[in-house]
Amino acid sequence: MDKRAIGVFDSGLGGLTAVKQLIKVLPNENIVYFGDTGRVPYGSRSNDTIKKYALQDANFLLQHNVKMVIAACGTVSSVAGDLLRAQDYPYTGVVNPTVYTAVRATKNKRVGVIGTSATIGSHSYKKRLTEEDPEIKVFEQDCPLFVPLVENGFIDKNDPIVHLTVERYLASLKENNVDTLILGCTHYPILREVIAEVMGDSVSLIDSGMETAYYAKKVLKRENLLAPETQVGKNEFYVSDTPDNFEKVAEIFLGQNIDHYVKQINIEEY
């Protein structure tokens, strides 16, 4: 048993999709969350910059004595995953847990992947999917406007801007008859309703945040790091820019008031 918190980071709001699932799957765990809102998005950055940011984010969490680090960010998991796995602490990204589920979900072996430009450019999901099952055909699509939409609060499925943007990006995946779609950025489940509406009921959506939460539970159990069942989980939130918009969207998504629980820090010090 281990009472220490789980550390979770992302470029901004997206990692809250993983936090939401962690709260459901591991209600006894404390969580320290860092959203790098001052440097979002990561998806358009160079690989070297993404790796630098990832180490700074992880180092900040380690200052809070966390027992595990989760990169709840498709871009970091794709570009800096090997770097973080080489560090001396339990770690997971989102790629491997998500691929595991997608391979078992597809029936026609046609899997779509949506993500940031950096994630799609790395082909991380495609490589892992074809390693798991060489017969799977993978169709990739970067969606660079999704993160700015979410970060600015454009998440209503009835908003014409949101709907048209999603339709435009997903058109080729619909044409290619995918039956499983990986939401390869943790921001994207916040747009899940409109994505599901555009893709149709026959397409399974794989939520990277959800799959990562289940995987984290397995790791903590295996390493005997689960919190005591008597512990009531508490959450701390940190951002690198003003907390105002983060608080507003986070409350909508998490379904809980986090006012006064969000602190701004200078990530460049880590």
C-alpha positions in Angstrom: 0.0 0.0 0.0 1.2 3.5 -0.8 -0.6 6.8 0.1 1.4 8.9 -2.3 -0.4 10.6 -5.2 -0.4 9.7 -8.9 1.1 12.4 -11.1 -0.6 13.2 -14.3 0.4 15.8 -16.9 -0.7 17.1 -20.3 -0.2 20.1 -22.5 -3.4 21.6 -21.2 -7.0 20.5 -20.5 -6.9 17.2 -22.4 -5.4 15.1 -19.6 -8.5 15.8 -17.5 -10.1 13.0 -19.6 -7.6 10.7 -17.9 -8.2 12.2 -14.5 -11.9 11.7 -14.9 -11.4 8.1 -15.6 -8.8 7.7 -12.8 -11.2 9.1 -10.3 -13.8 6.4 -11.4 -11.3 3.5 -11.5 -9.2 4.4 -8.5 -11.4 6.5 -6.2 -9.0 6.1 -3.3 -6.0 7.6 -5.0 -4.8 11.2 -4.6 -4.0 12.9 -8.0 -1.6 15.8 -8.8 -2.4 17.2 -12.2 -0.3 19.6 -14.2 -1.7 21.2 -17.4 1.0 23.1 -19.4 -1.6 25.7 -20.5 1.1 28.3 -21.1 2.8 26.3 -23.8 -0.2 24.4 -25.4 -0.4 23.0 -28.0 2.5 20.5 -28.0 1.4 18.9 -31.3 3.0 21.6 -33.5 6.3 21.6 -31.7 9.6 20.0 -32.7 10.4 16.6 -31.2 13.3 18.1 -29.2 11.0 20.7 -27.7 8.4 18.1 -26.8 11.0 16.0 -25.1 12.3 19.0 -23.1 8.7 19.9 -22.1 7.9 16.3 -21.1 10.9 16.1 -18.7 10.1 19.5 -17.2 6.5 18.4 -16.6 7.6 15.1 -15.1 10.2 16.8 -12.9 7.5 19.1 -11.5 5.3 16.2 -10.6 8.2 14.4 -8.9 8.6 17.4 -6.6 5.3 16.3 -5.2 6.7 12.9 -4.4 4.3 11.1 -6.7 4.5 7.3 -7.0 3.7 7.1 -10.7 3.9 9.5 -13.6 1.2 9.4 -16.4 1.8 11.3 -19.6 -1.9 11.8 -20.4 -0.9 13.3 -23.7 -0.8 11.5 -27.1 1.9 13.8 -28.4 4.3 13.2 -25.4 3.5 9.5 -25.4 4.3 9.2 -29.1 7.4 11.4 -29.2 9.0 11.2 -25.7 7.6 7.9 -24.5 11.0 6.0 -24.7 12.7 8.9 -22.9 10.2 8.8 -20.0 10.2 5.0 -19.7 14.0 5.2 -19.2 13.6 7.3 -16.0 13.7 5.7 -12.6 9.9 5.8 -11.7 6.8 3.9 -12.8 5.5 5.5 -16.0 2.9 5.0 -18.6 1.8 7.0 -21.6 -1.5 6.5 -23.5 -0.4 4.7 -26.7 0.1 1.1 -25.5 -3.0 0.8 -23.4 -5.1 2.3 -26.2 -3.7 0.1 -28.9 -4.4 -3.0 -26.8 -8.1 -2.2 -26.7 -8.4 -1.1 -30.3 -6.9 -4.3 -31.6 -9.6 -6.3 -29.7 -12.4 -3.9 -30.7 -12.1 -3.9 -34.5 -14.1 -6.5 -36.5 -13.2 -5.5 -40.0 -9.5 -4.7 -39.2 -9.8 -1.1 -40.4 -8.8 1.3 -37.6 -8.7 5.0 -37.7 -6.4 7.2 -35.6 -6.9 10.9 -35.0 -4.3 13.0 -33.2 -2.1 16.1 -33.2 0.3 16.6 -36.2 3.2 15.4 -34.1 1.4 12.2 -33.0 0.3 11.4 -36.5 3.8 12.3 -37.9 5.4 9.8 -35.5 3.1 7.0 -36.6 3.3 5.7 -33.1 -0.2 4.2 -33.0 0.1 2.8 -36.5 3.4 1.0 -35.6 2.0 -0.5 -32.5 -1.3 -1.5 -34.1 0.5 -3.4 -37.0 2.9 -5.0 -34.5 -0.1 -6.4 -32.6 -1.9 -7.5 -35.7 -0.2 -7.2 -39.2 -3.5 -7.6 -40.9 -4.9 -4.4 -39.5 -5.1 -1.4 -41.9 -4.5 1.9 -40.2 -5.9 5.2 -41.5 -4.4 8.3 -39.8 -5.7 11.9 -39.7 -4.2 14.8 -37.9 -6.7 17.3 -36.4 -4.7 20.4 -35.4 -7.8 22.5 -34.7 -9.3 20.2 -32.1 -7.0 21.2 -29.2 -7.6 24.9 -29.7 -11.3 24.3 -29.8 -11.3 22.5 -26.5 -8.8 24.9 -24.8 -11.1 27.8 -25.7 -14.3 26.1 -24.6 -15.8 25.2 -27.9 -17.1 21.8 -26.9 -20.8 21.9 -27.5 -21.9 19.4 -30.1 -24.6 21.8 -31.4 -22.1 24.5 -32.1 -21.8 24.8 -35.9 -18.1 25.7 -35.7 -17.4 22.5 -33.7 -19.6 20.3 -35.9 -18.2 21.5 -39.2 -14.6 21.2 -38.0 -15.2 17.6 -36.9 -17.0 16.7 -40.1 -14.1 18.1 -42.2 -11.4 16.2 -40.4 -13.2 12.9 -40.2 -14.6 12.7 -43.8 -11.7 10.6 -45.1 -12.0 8.1 -42.2 -15.7 7.6 -42.9 -14.9 7.1 -46.6 -12.3 4.4 -45.6 -15.0 2.5 -43.6 -13.1 2.3 -40.3 -15.1 0.5 -37.6 -12.8 1.6 -34.8 -11.5 5.0 -34.1 -8.7 5.8 -31.7 -9.0 9.2 -30.1 -5.3 9.6 -30.0 -5.1 12.9 -28.1 -6.6 13.2 -24.6 -8.3 16.4 -25.6 -10.5 14.6 -28.1 -12.8 12.7 -25.7 -14.1 16.1 -24.6 -15.5 16.3 -28.2 -16.7 12.7 -28.0 -20.4 13.4 -28.5 -19.9 15.3 -31.8 -17.3 12.8 -33.0 -19.7 9.9 -32.3 -22.5 11.7 -34.1 -20.3 12.3 -37.2 -18.9 8.8 -37.3 -22.2 6.9 -36.6 -23.2 4.2 -34.2 -21.3 1.4 -36.0 -17.9 2.9 -35.1 -16.3 2.1 -31.7 -14.5 5.1 -30.2 -11.4 4.2 -28.1 -10.8 6.7 -25.3 -7.1 6.9 -24.5 -7.8 8.4 -21.1 -10.0 5.6 -20.1 -7.7 2.8 -21.3 -4.8 4.5 -19.6 -6.6 4.6 -16.2 -7.3 0.9 -16.3 -3.7 0.2 -17.2 -2.5 2.4 -14.4 -4.5 0.4 -11.9 -2.8 -2.8 -13.2 0.6 -1.3 -12.7 -0.1 0.0 -9.2 -1.6 -3.3 -8.2 1.4 -5.3 -9.6 3.9 -3.0 -7.8 1.9 -3.0 -4.6 1.4 0.8 -4.8 -2.3 1.0 -4.5 -3.7 3.4 -1.9 -5.4 2.0 1.2 -9.1 1.4 0.6 -9.9 3.6 3.6 -8.2 6.6 1.9 -10.5 9.2 0.2 -8.8 10.5 -3.0 -8.1 14.2 -3.2 -7.0 16.1 -6.3 -4.6 19.0 -6.8 -4.4 21.0 -10.1 -1.6 23.1 -11.4 -1.3 25.1 -14.7 1.4 27.2 -16.3 -0.9 30.1 -17.3 -3.9 31.8 -15.8 -6.3 29.3 -14.2 -9.5 31.1 -15.3 -10.4 29.2 -18.5 -9.0 26.0 -17.2 -11.3 26.2 -14.2 -14.3 26.9 -16.3 -13.9 24.0 -18.8 -12.5 21.6 -16.2 -15.6 22.1 -14.0 -17.9 21.4 -17.0 -15.9 18.2 -17.9 -15.2 16.8 -14.4 -18.6 17.7 -13.1 -17.2 19.2 -9.9 -16.3 22.6 -8.6 -12.5 23.1 -8.6 -12.5 26.8 -7.8 -9.6 27.8 -5.6 -8.0 24.4 -6.2 -6.0 25.4 -9.2 -2.5 27.0 -8.8 -0.3 28.7 -11.4 3.4 27.7 -11.5 6.4 28.6 -13.5 7.3 25.4 -15.3 10.6 26.8 -16.7 12.0 26.4 -13.2 11.8 22.6 -13.4 
